[in-house]
């Protein structure tokens, strides 16, 4: 009788593993794994996972089916911060009026979406008080003469007669001791009592700093300009971005803000679509300070205090298309300091206070070179007196004007857009091609003969 073969424990274990692998291979051949990633699946640029079909969503409102209920900026901010903590998603704001005592601070990868025409963010009445102690650069507290209207949690701006523009500080009040208030950001400049330093509870109604991929949709911003101090467009607007990369603003209305309607500074690849800016005291739309590749399309800037569209400094490779710039107090479109290589097409620029399109006076290194204006309608400008449809100043070079209609449709003395295109010294090369111009003087070219086309 033969003896049975003897197997070591290692051999037995190896046989078991091989048998298991063979069984799995047979099952895979019979039924493919439906959960395996497809060849098109890729991780997101800034995350260690692929794109998801469902993201966090929360509804905020004043009742009904809202998960978070409230009527002011606090509930809106709580919802935005909750979604941001989950990595991004959507905050839906129900209809109604929400009182804003501070900005709604946007967060990266969070969409804020209202109900079109029915979700209103109402700026609270502002309060102003002189500083009674100097506010020193970098300090995070201020002392005011009268604290009435200043409360913990409110938005606040601080400046003096020499610290405007980007040196204005916009912050939140985080604490109080008598007439002294702590703020969450350091002062951007010395704000001196002898330079009439002051603080005011003014701020952007919607604000975004250091963002990627935020969206704002279907909001009405009511600025209450009669009851608020002016906040300059470098630090504020009805909707304001600072380094808000890739932000999309869609179907929003900003009205009656004491400052600009929409301002974005140092913010690349911003898209503004189907928005309205009207009745604001300063600029309608204000891309600026190095904002590259902006898109402003199908928007309306009407009855703003200064310009409808103001390209500030270093706005390059932008697209401004199908917009209406009407009835603004100064220029329909203003373009200047290093604003190069933009395409401005199919816009209607009409009934503005001065020139329809204005190129600001700059030396060659800082001028608005190689911009193209195509297929625009520029008409009936000069509400404040004699004006040009297009006025070009400075050492600007390489401009192209093609297929535009430049005209004044009014009669008699009401025709104040008396010049179609005004080209001043020392403007360089300008190309005029296939434009239809109806004016007392079609082209007024003041350059010397060497620079005329």
C-alpha positions in Angstrom: 0.0 0.0 0.0 1.4 3.3 -1.2 1.6 6.2 1.3 -0.2 9.6 0.6 2.1 12.4 -0.4 3.0 14.8 2.3 2.5 18.6 1.8 4.2 21.3 3.8 2.1 24.2 5.2 3.7 26.6 2.8 2.7 24.4 -0.2 -0.9 24.2 1.1 -1.1 28.0 1.5 0.4 28.6 -2.0 -2.1 26.2 -3.6 -5.0 28.0 -1.8 -3.9 31.4 -3.1 -3.4 30.2 -6.7 -6.9 28.6 -6.6 -8.5 31.8 -5.4 -6.8 33.9 -8.1 -7.9 31.4 -10.7 -11.5 31.6 -9.5 -11.4 35.4 -9.6 -10.0 35.4 -13.1 -12.8 33.0 -14.2 -15.4 35.3 -12.6 -13.9 38.4 -14.2 -14.0 36.7 -17.6 -17.7 35.7 -17.1 -18.8 39.1 -15.6 -16.7 42.3 -16.1 -16.3 44.6 -13.1 -18.8 47.4 -13.7 -17.2 49.7 -11.1 -13.8 49.9 -12.8 -12.8 53.4 -13.9 -13.4 54.3 -17.6 -10.6 55.4 -19.8 -12.0 58.9 -19.7 -12.0 59.3 -16.0 -9.4 61.7 -14.6 -8.8 63.3 -11.3 -9.7 66.9 -10.9 -6.8 69.4 -11.1 -6.9 70.3 -7.4 -8.3 67.2 -5.8 -7.4 63.5 -5.4 -10.6 62.3 -6.9 -12.5 62.4 -10.2 -15.5 64.6 -11.0 -18.6 63.7 -9.1 -22.2 63.8 -10.4 -23.7 64.9 -7.1 -22.3 67.7 -4.9 -23.5 69.1 -1.5 -26.5 71.4 -1.9 -28.4 73.4 0.8 -31.4 75.6 0.6 -31.6 78.9 2.6 -34.9 80.8 2.9 -37.4 82.6 5.0 -39.5 79.5 5.6 -41.1 76.7 3.6 -38.7 73.8 2.7 -35.5 75.7 3.5 -33.0 73.8 5.6 -31.6 77.0 7.1 -34.0 79.8 7.9 -33.2 83.5 8.3 -33.5 87.0 6.8 -30.0 88.5 6.8 -26.4 87.9 5.9 -25.7 85.6 8.8 -27.8 82.7 7.6 -26.5 83.2 4.0 -22.9 83.1 5.2 -23.5 80.1 7.4 -24.8 78.2 4.4 -21.9 79.2 2.2 -19.3 78.3 4.8 -21.0 74.9 5.4 -20.9 74.0 1.7 -17.3 75.3 1.4 -16.2 73.0 4.3 -17.5 70.1 2.2 -15.3 71.1 -0.7 -17.8 73.0 -2.7 -21.4 72.7 -4.0 -24.5 74.9 -4.2 -26.3 77.3 -1.9 -29.8 78.0 -3.1 -31.3 81.2 -1.7 -35.1 81.4 -1.7 -37.1 84.5 -2.6 -37.4 87.5 -0.3 -35.3 90.4 0.9 -32.2 89.7 3.0 -30.7 92.5 5.1 -27.0 92.8 4.6 -25.0 94.2 7.5 -21.9 92.6 6.1 -20.9 91.2 2.8 -21.8 87.8 1.6 -18.3 86.4 1.5 -17.9 84.0 -1.4 -15.9 80.8 -1.1 -14.0 78.7 -3.7 -16.0 76.2 -5.6 -19.3 77.3 -4.1 -22.2 78.4 -6.3 -24.6 80.9 -4.8 -27.9 80.8 -6.6 -31.0 82.9 -6.0 -34.4 82.9 -7.6 -34.2 85.3 -10.6 -35.7 88.7 -9.9 -36.9 87.6 -6.5 -33.9 87.1 -4.3 -32.9 90.6 -3.1 -29.8 91.3 -1.0 -30.5 94.7 0.6 -27.6 96.8 1.8 -28.3 98.1 5.4 -28.2 101.9 6.0 -24.6 103.0 6.6 -23.2 104.9 9.6 -20.1 107.1 9.5 -17.9 108.3 12.3 -14.5 110.1 12.5 -11.6 108.4 14.1 -10.4 110.0 17.3 -7.2 108.1 17.5 -4.9 107.5 14.5 -5.3 104.2 12.8 -1.8 102.9 12.2 -0.7 100.7 9.3 -1.1 97.1 10.3 -3.2 97.8 13.4 -6.4 95.8 13.8 -8.5 98.2 15.9 -10.0 101.6 15.4 -11.5 104.1 17.9 -14.4 106.2 16.6 -16.0 109.4 18.0 -19.5 108.0 17.9 -20.1 104.2 17.9 -23.7 104.4 17.0 -24.5 102.0 14.2 -21.2 100.0 14.7 -21.7 96.5 16.0 -19.8 93.3 16.2 -20.2 91.3 13.0 -20.9 94.4 10.8 -18.8 95.2 7.8 -16.7 98.4 8.0 -14.4 100.5 5.8 -11.6 102.8 7.1 -9.8 105.4 5.1 -8.6 109.0 5.2 -8.0 111.8 2.7 -4.7 110.2 1.6 -5.5 106.5 1.8 -8.1 105.9 -0.9 -8.1 103.3 -3.7 -6.4 100.0 -2.7 -5.3 101.6 0.6 -8.9 101.7 1.9 -9.4 98.9 4.4 -12.6 96.8 4.2 -13.0 94.4 7.1 -15.4 93.0 9.7 -15.8 94.1 13.2 -14.9 91.2 15.6 -15.0 92.9 19.0 -15.8 96.0 21.0 -14.7 97.8 24.0 -16.5 101.2 24.4 -15.7 103.3 21.3 -12.9 100.9 20.2 -13.5 98.1 17.8 -11.4 95.1 16.7 -11.4 94.2 13.0 -10.4 91.0 11.2 -7.9 92.6 8.8 -4.9 94.9 9.4 -5.2 98.5 8.2 -3.8 98.9 4.7 -2.5 102.4 5.4 -2.0 104.9 8.1 -5.4 106.6 8.7 -4.6 109.8 10.4 -6.9 112.0 12.4 -5.4 115.1 10.9 -6.2 113.7 7.5 -9.9 113.3 8.4 -9.7 109.6 9.0 -13.1 108.0 9.2 -14.9 104.6 9.4 -18.2 103.7 7.8 -20.3 100.6 7.8 -20.0 100.2 4.0 -18.8 97.2 2.1 -19.5 95.2 -1.0 -22.9 93.4 -0.7 -21.3 90.3 -2.3 -17.5 90.0 -1.9 -14.9 87.4 -2.9 -11.2 87.4 -2.0 -8.6 84.8 -3.1 -11.1 82.5 -4.9 -11.1 79.7 -7.5 -14.2 78.6 -9.2 -16.9 80.5 -7.4 -20.3 81.3 -9.1 -23.0 83.9 -8.3 -26.4 83.6 -10.1 -29.8 85.2 -10.0 -29.3 87.8 -7.3 -30.6 91.4 -7.1 -28.3 93.7 -5.2 -30.0 96.8 -3.8 -27.4 99.3 -2.7 -29.5 102.0 -0.9 -27.1 104.7 -2.2 -29.1 107.5 -0.4 -28.2 106.1 3.0 -24.6 104.9 2.4 -21.2 106.5 2.0 -19.2 106.1 -1.2 -16.9 103.1 -1.3 -14.3 103.2 -4.2 -14.2 100.5 -6.8 -10.8 99.2 -5.9 -12.2 97.9 -2.7 -15.9 97.7 -3.2 -18.9 97.5 -5.4 -22.3 95.9 -5.3 -20.5 92.7 -6.4 -16.7 92.8 -5.8 -13.9 90.4 -6.5 -10.2 90.6 -5.5 -8.2 87.7 -7.0 -11.3 85.8 -7.7 -9.9 83.6 -10.4 -12.4 82.0 -12.8 -15.5 83.4 -11.0 -18.7 83.4 -13.0 -21.4 86.1 -12.4 -24.6 85.4 -14.2 -28.1 86.9 -14.3 -27.5 89.4 -11.5 -28.7 92.9 -11.1 -26.9 95.6 -9.1 -28.8 98.8 -8.6 -28.5 102.0 -6.5 -25.1 101.2 -5.0 -23.0 104.1 -3.8 -20.0 103.1 -5.9 -19.6 100.7 -8.8 -22.0 98.0 -9.8 -19.6 95.2 -10.6 -15.9 95.5 -9.9 -13.3 92.8 -10.2 -9.6 93.5 -9.5 -6.6 91.2 -10.1 -9.0 88.5 -11.1 -8.2 86.4 -14.1 -10.7 84.6 -16.3 -13.8 86.2 -14.8 -17.0 85.8 -16.8 -20.0 88.2 -16.4 -23.1 87.2 -18.3 -26.6 88.6 -18.6 -26.1 91.0 -15.8 -27.5 94.6 -15.2 -25.8 97.5 -13.5 -28.0 100.6 -13.3 -28.4 103.6 -11.1 -25.1 103.2 -9.3 -23.2 106.4 -8.5 -20.0 105.5 -10.3 -19.0 102.8 -12.8 -21.2 100.1 -14.2 -18.7 97.3 -14.9 -15.1 97.8 -13.7 -12.6 95.1 -14.7 -9.2 96.3 -13.5 -5.7 96.1 -12.0 -4.3 93.2 -14.1 -7.5 91.2 -14.7 -6.6 89.1 -17.7 -9.0 87.4 -20.2 -12.3 88.8 -18.8 -15.6 88.1 -20.6 -18.5 90.6 -20.3 -21.4 89.5 -22.5 -25.0 90.4 -23.0 -24.9 92.9 -20.0 -26.6 96.3 -19.5 -25.0 99.3 -17.9 -27.6 102.1 -17.7 -27.8 105.4 -15.9 -24.6 105.0 -13.8 -22.9 108.1 -12.6 -19.7 107.8 -14.6 -18.8 105.1 -17.2 -20.8 102.1 -18.4 -17.7 99.9 -18.9 -14.4 101.0 -17.5 -11.3 99.0 -18.4 -8.9 100.0 -15.6 -5.2 99.0 -15.6 -3.7 96.1 -17.5 -7.0 94.5 -18.7 -5.8 92.3 -21.6 -7.1 89.7 -24.0 -10.7 90.4 -22.9 -14.0 89.9 -24.8 -16.7 92.5 -24.4 -19.7 91.6 -26.6 -23.4 92.2 -27.1 -23.6 94.7 -24.2 -25.8 97.8 -23.9 -24.0 100.9 -22.4 -26.7 103.6 -22.2 -27.3 106.9 -20.5 -24.3 106.8 -18.2 -23.0 110.1 -16.9 -19.6 110.2 -18.6 -18.4 107.7 -21.2 -20.0 104.6 -22.5 -16.7 102.7 -22.7 -13.4 104.0 -21.2 -10.1 102.2 -21.9 -6.5 103.2 -21.1 -3.6 102.2 -19.0 -1.9 99.0 -20.5 -5.4 97.8 -21.6 -4.2 95.9 -24.7 -5.4 93.2 -27.1 -9.1 93.3 -26.3 -12.0 92.6 -28.6 -15.0 94.9 -28.2 -17.7 93.9 -30.6 -21.5 94.0 -31.3 -22.2 96.4 -28.4 -24.6 99.3 -28.4 -23.2 102.5 -26.9 -25.7 105.3 -26.8 -26.9 108.4 -25.0 -24.0 108.7 -22.7 -22.9 112.0 -21.2 -19.7 112.5 -23.1 -17.9 110.5 -25.8 -19.2 107.1 -26.6 -15.9 105.3 -26.6 -12.9 107.1 -24.9 -9.2 106.1 -25.1 -7.4 107.7 -22.2 -4.2 109.7 -22.6 -1.2 107.5 -21.9 2.5 107.4 -23.0 3.5 104.7 -25.4 4.6 102.1 -22.8 1.3 102.5 -20.9 -1.2 103.0 -23.8 -4.1 100.8 -24.9 -2.5 99.1 -27.9 -4.0 96.6 -30.5 -7.6 96.8 -29.3 -10.3 96.0 -31.9 -13.7 97.5 -32.0 -16.0 95.7 -34.5 -19.6 95.9 -35.5 -20.7 98.2 -32.6 -23.5 100.8 -32.8 -22.2 104.1 -31.3 -25.0 106.7 -31.4 -26.5 109.8 -29.8 -23.8 110.3 -27.2 -22.9 113.8 -25.8 -25.9 114.3 -23.5 -23.7 116.9 -21.6 -22.5 118.7 -24.7 -20.5 118.2 -27.9 -18.8 114.8 -28.1 -17.3 112.2 -30.4 -18.5 108.7 -31.1 -15.0 107.5 -30.6 -12.2 109.7 -29.1 -8.6 108.5 -29.1 -5.8 110.1 -27.1 -2.3 109.4 -26.0 0.4 107.4 -27.9 -2.0 104.6 -28.6 -1.0 102.2 -31.4 -2.4 99.4 -33.6 -6.2 100.1 -33.1 -8.7 98.6 -35.5 -12.2 100.0 -36.0 -14.2 97.8 -38.4 -17.8 97.6 -39.4 -19.1 100.0 -36.8 -22.2 102.3 -37.1 -21.3 105.7 -35.7 -24.2 108.1 -35.9 -26.5 110.7 -34.4 -30.1 110.0 -35.1 -31.4 113.2 -33.5 -32.4 116.4 -35.2 -31.1 120.0 -35.2 -29.5 121.3 -32.0 -30.1 117.9 -30.3 -27.3 116.4 -32.5 -24.4 116.6 -30.0 -22.3 113.6 -31.2 -20.8 116.0 -33.8 -17.6 114.0 -34.6 -17.6 110.4 -35.7 -14.0 109.5 -34.8 -11.6 112.0 -33.2 -7.9 111.1 -33.4 -5.6 113.4 -31.4 -1.9 113.9 -31.3 0.2 111.9 -30.7 -1.9 108.8 -31.5 0.0 106.3 -33.7 -1.5 103.8 -36.2 -5.3 103.5 -36.5 -7.1 101.4 -39.0 -10.6 102.5 -40.0 -12.4 99.9 -42.2 -16.0 99.7 -43.5 -17.4 101.9 -40.8 -20.7 103.8 -41.5 -20.3 107.2 -40.0 -23.0 109.9 -39.9 -21.7 113.1 -38.2 -21.1 116.7 -38.8 -17.4 115.7 -39.2 -16.9 112.0 -39.9 -13.3 111.8 -39.0 -11.3 114.5 -37.3 -7.7 113.5 -37.5 -5.4 115.9 -35.7 -2.2 113.9 -36.3 0.6 115.1 -38.6 0.6 113.7 -42.1 3.1 111.0 -41.4 0.7 109.2 -39.0 -2.5 109.5 -41.0 -3.8 106.5 -42.8 
